[in-house]
């Protein structure tokens, strides 16, 4: 009986690990590609050499899809960003090399 319980737990853990290894995040279709510049004081952010205002309540996602603070933005990172109706940066996604290649192949430069 104990062996059966152990087997069920082991199979459950291996299934969960297999599911996580194939994880892929969904990036917004209306996003714009850019490269971060030098760090700028909040609420500004440098993208493609242009100073843009970071929206109140804006969110930054790192390559593992975790949220990070403005001060943790890595300079010269490739990003996909979205803007709100006021033209402020609403979301920033720091791209993995695979995501960047996929977007470039899709013609989103």
Secondary structure, DSSP 4 states (H G I P E B T S, - for coil): -HHHHHHHHHHHHHHHHHHHHT--PPPPTT-EEEEB-S---TTEEEETTEEEEEEEEEEEE-TTS-EE-GGGPPTT-EEEEEE-TTS-EEEEEEPPHHHHHHHHHTT--
